Amino acid sequence: MTTMFSAISRVLCHVERRVAMTRLRELDDDALKDIGLARSEIEAAAYGRMTAYARGRKR
């Protein structure tokens, strides 16, 4: 039973990330810049592989 819930949880997490990436890709470059993202960083941000502090982006 625990394995089934774990699998469902992983699937739901995956779907949430894909929805987040889709919504972020719909934004224009200026909107992404306003929230501190470049278009090339969308997937990394959705998967939690980056933080605003660790990026060290200069503006």
VMD Tcl script that draws the C-alpha trace (Angstrom):
set ca {
  {0.00 0.00 0.00}
  {2.83 2.40 0.85}
  {4.47 1.71 -2.51}
  {1.28 2.64 -4.32}
  {1.01 5.95 -2.44}
  {4.67 6.64 -3.12}
  {4.17 6.04 -6.84}
  {1.09 8.24 -6.92}
  {2.96 10.95 -5.06}
  {5.84 10.84 -7.57}
  {3.43 11.04 -10.50}
  {1.59 14.00 -8.98}
  {4.87 15.78 -8.29}
  {5.94 15.22 -11.89}
  {2.64 16.59 -13.20}
  {2.90 19.68 -10.97}
  {6.41 20.39 -12.25}
  {5.33 20.00 -15.88}
  {2.41 22.38 -15.30}
  {4.77 24.90 -13.68}
  {7.17 24.68 -16.63}
  {4.31 25.13 -19.10}
  {3.05 28.22 -17.29}
  {6.52 29.72 -17.03}
  {7.15 29.12 -20.74}
  {3.97 31.08 -21.51}
  {5.50 34.20 -19.92}
  {7.42 36.66 -22.06}
  {11.11 37.36 -21.40}
  {10.36 40.60 -19.50}
  {7.99 38.82 -17.12}
  {10.54 36.08 -16.52}
  {13.20 38.72 -15.84}
  {10.87 40.35 -13.30}
  {10.76 37.12 -11.31}
  {14.48 36.57 -11.73}
  {14.52 33.80 -14.33}
  {15.97 33.42 -17.77}
  {14.14 31.23 -20.25}
  {16.98 28.69 -20.09}
  {16.49 28.34 -16.30}
  {12.81 27.32 -16.33}
  {13.33 23.57 -16.06}
  {15.99 23.87 -13.34}
  {13.72 26.17 -11.34}
  {10.73 23.83 -11.66}
  {12.81 20.89 -10.45}
  {14.30 22.87 -7.56}
  {17.85 22.65 -8.85}
  {18.61 26.32 -8.35}
  {18.14 29.07 -5.84}
  {18.16 32.81 -6.36}
  {21.04 33.23 -3.93}
  {23.23 30.54 -5.46}
  {22.90 31.84 -9.01}
  {24.85 35.04 -8.49}
  {23.29 36.72 -11.51}
  {24.38 40.27 -12.19}
  {21.85 42.77 -13.44}
}
mol new
graphics top color blue
foreach p $ca { graphics top sphere $p radius 0.5 }
foreach p [lrange $ca 0 end-1] q [lrange $ca 1 end] { graphics top cylinder $p $q radius 0.2 }
display resetview
